[in-house]
Amino acid sequence: MTRSELKRLQDILECSNDLAELVALGRLEFYENKFWAMAAARLLETIGEASTHLPQDLIAKFPGIEWKKIAAMRILIAHAYHRVDIDFIWTIATTSVPDLAQKIRAQYPNIDESV
């Protein structure tokens, strides 16, 4: 059974919420505990994976989102992990992901309440 496009968007938002909790610990705490960075990298991978399963008609509803870059980020983290540093993870988690979540919620205002 495949996941619906709505569920894929909800997956992205759930990961976004979890990332927000991680970065709320603060930059120093995040940088000093490698497990926080590892958890954040895994959440970013999940966001990237979910994005690759969205249909073109849904992607077209979000002209300001660079879905190909999100998918490329997942590939980088999963397959070129040795080239990914904590600054990259922190930056994506604190800037790009909140922006992505905001755009999804703007398009689907009740998405957090959907099942």
Secondary structure in CASP SS format (residue, H / E / C, confidence):
PFRMAT SS
TARGET T0000
AUTHOR 0000-0000-0000
METHOD secondary structure of the structure
MODEL  1
M C 1.00
T C 1.00
R C 1.00
S C 1.00
E H 1.00
L H 1.00
K H 1.00
R H 1.00
L H 1.00
Q H 1.00
D H 1.00
I H 1.00
L H 1.00
E H 1.00
C H 1.00
S H 1.00
N H 1.00
D H 1.00
L H 1.00
A H 1.00
E H 1.00
L H 1.00
V H 1.00
A C 1.00
L C 1.00
G C 1.00
R H 1.00
L H 1.00
E H 1.00
F H 1.00
Y H 1.00
E H 1.00
N C 1.00
K H 1.00
F H 1.00
W H 1.00
A H 1.00
M H 1.00
A H 1.00
A H 1.00
A H 1.00
R H 1.00
L H 1.00
L H 1.00
E H 1.00
T H 1.00
I H 1.00
G H 1.00
E H 1.00
A H 1.00
S H 1.00
T H 1.00
H C 1.00
L C 1.00
P C 1.00
Q H 1.00
D H 1.00
L H 1.00
I H 1.00
A C 1.00
K C 1.00
F C 1.00
P C 1.00
G C 1.00
I C 1.00
E C 1.00
W H 1.00
K H 1.00
K H 1.00
I H 1.00
A H 1.00
A H 1.00
M H 1.00
R H 1.00
I H 1.00
L H 1.00
I H 1.00
A H 1.00
H H 1.00
A C 1.00
Y H 1.00
H H 1.00
R H 1.00
V C 1.00
D C 1.00
I H 1.00
D H 1.00
F H 1.00
I H 1.00
W H 1.00
T H 1.00
I H 1.00
A H 1.00
T H 1.00
T H 1.00
S H 1.00
V H 1.00
P H 1.00
D H 1.00
L H 1.00
A H 1.00
Q H 1.00
K H 1.00
I H 1.00
R H 1.00
A H 1.00
Q H 1.00
Y C 1.00
P C 1.00
N C 1.00
I H 1.00
D H 1.00
E H 1.00
S C 1.00
V C 1.00
END
